[in-house]
Amino acid sequence: MWIIIIVVVLFILWNATLIGYRDVPKEQLESNEHNAFSENAKPIIHKGGNVRCVLMVHGFPSTPSMYSYSAKRIHEAGFDVYVPLLPGFGTDPKDLEDTTFMQWFDYLCRYYENLRNEYKTMHIIGTSMGGAMTLKLAERYCSSPSLAPNSIVSIAAPVVYNSIKDGIFTDLRQYAARTIALFIPSIGARIVDGNQKGSDGGEDWVGYGGLMVRPGLSFIASLPGIRKNLKHVACPLFAIHDRGDTTIPFKNLSIIQKETRSSDLVSLETAMESDGHSRHALLSYYSIQQSLTDRIVAFMEEHDE
């Protein structure tokens, strides 16, 4: 009896804590944008010979389309704008199934470094997983005289997934994901090119539907490391989160506020009405994208020296 109890407890801990989990080192990946499942899934690039640049990072399992409005508006404000399609995303769900967070992040680092060497000033904006990646980029580059971004903007960024200590529970299914991922890379994976049930811009969502179990687990496993290194985020930071976000718990914002060491930390807590969407991908919602983009542009311009 005690042996059974011990085995069950160890099994639960193995799943819940992800102890011993490591991404298997894999080859570098490139974006497969030429195989994008629709024009809506392709990278967004607005260039106009500007000396100022903005890199925008999409979420999981989304595509650059979430920034269609804001990318154009930011370009009109005098910035060159780049929204890359991360490897494995926006093509076929099977392309994502055996990729890892570190492969996506490695691609993003190479993309960022190439851009940073071309522009006088550089800013990064990321939403959800893209927000977590933005923080991780800041952790890596803020201390570099030649590669540091002028500012970063995190929107609905997770740094904790499930934590009893922090009172954050994003999705309890994560406690079974490690076991499921041993046998099944995804459940019900499909292409979504617009969501008829969405509203306020949510109907324009483009990405993968279903549960991307194996790559999702890789992303979740990266969060403790990102949180541990928040103290290295010294760049100016504009952190945004909606109080009613049903995808990534709002409590993540307070952790970012307390644990980063930004030279200029500005926070914005939005409070959207529930309108048939998750109040998560804020720059995609018609009702808030204009005012939010204006505030982001103003913040970046304050740090454009």
Secondary structure, DSSP 8 states (H G I E B T S, - for coil): -HHHHHHHHHHHHHHHH-TT------------GGG-SSGGGS-EEE--S-SEEEEEE--TT--GGGGHHHHHHHHHTT-EEEE---TTSSS-HHHHHT--HHHHHHHHHHHHHHHHTT-SEEEEEEETHHHHHHHHHHHHHTT-TTT--SEEEEES--S-SEETTTTEES-TTHHHHHHHHTT-S-EEEEEEE--TT--TTGGG-EEEEEE-HHHHHHHHHHHHHHHHTGGG--S-EEEEEETT-SSS-THHHHHHHHH---SSEEEEEE-----SS-S-SGGG-HHHHHHHHHHHHHHHHHT--
